[in-house]
Amino acid sequence: MRVADAAGAPALAATLAAEVAPGATVMIAGFGEPGTPFFLVDALATHGGGDLTVVKNDANEPGVGVGRLLEAGRMRRLIATHVGLNRDLMAAWEAGDLDVEIHPQGLLAERIRCGGAGLPAFLADLDPDLLPPTDPPREVVTWRGATYTVEPALRADVALIHAAEADRFGNLRYHGTARNFAPAMALAATRTWVSVDRIVDAPLDPDAVVTPGAAVDAVLEVPAGYDPGTKAARLRRGAGRA
């Protein structure tokens, strides 16, 4: 496992991002701003390959997070639950420059969880006529007299997640709702890279560990002064309303 404190994080982030090959599938944790690994996403936008399929709950705002990937021309496809806060992404979708697949949030979360559990798919008791279309179209089956849609599991080449703390073994502790998609994505990807607020030298309390180090490939401490450009960051700088 590769570990970088704040001073070494920019160099390691650039190295990791350069390993993301064109056409890769990348899962990005986060629910809006909480839990989004902005530092790693910025590195991916600068140094990663293009033609990416990105799996994220939402599309952030223009110029931030997923918006940075859009600006850099890295994405070919986005799988998400809503994109309405990013007008640039909406425009790219409407212009046909970006493929977007929308799911109900619980369905997306379960597809990722199944990917991490080694399951190929699950059955959802949802009315297929009320679900957003997919390409290819959903398969519908009847089992024990009931009708279900077949929802394929999702896996990725790389997961980018953010945690509050990591120890030197890669064990992770999250803060509040910033946990959101991170634990499931860490198990559903071939490689998992994590940005953290701080790396601690002593092993974390096992009762506080949510994602074990066995599921983590790299940990980077976000450098002091790093500005993700989010609405919260702008307000902290006194830049007024977003």
Protein Blocks (a to p, Z undefined) as FASTA:
>chain_A
ZZddfklmmmmmmmmmmmpcghiacddedehjnopafklmmmmmmmmcehiacddfblcj
ehiajlmmmmnopafbdcdfbfklmmklmmmmmnopaccddddfklmmmmmmmmmnopab
dcddbdfklpccdddddddddeehiacddddddddfbdcdddfbdcfkopacdehjllmm
mmmmmmmpfbdcdddfbdcfbdcdfklpmbdfklpcbdcdddehiaghiaklmmmnonop
ZZ
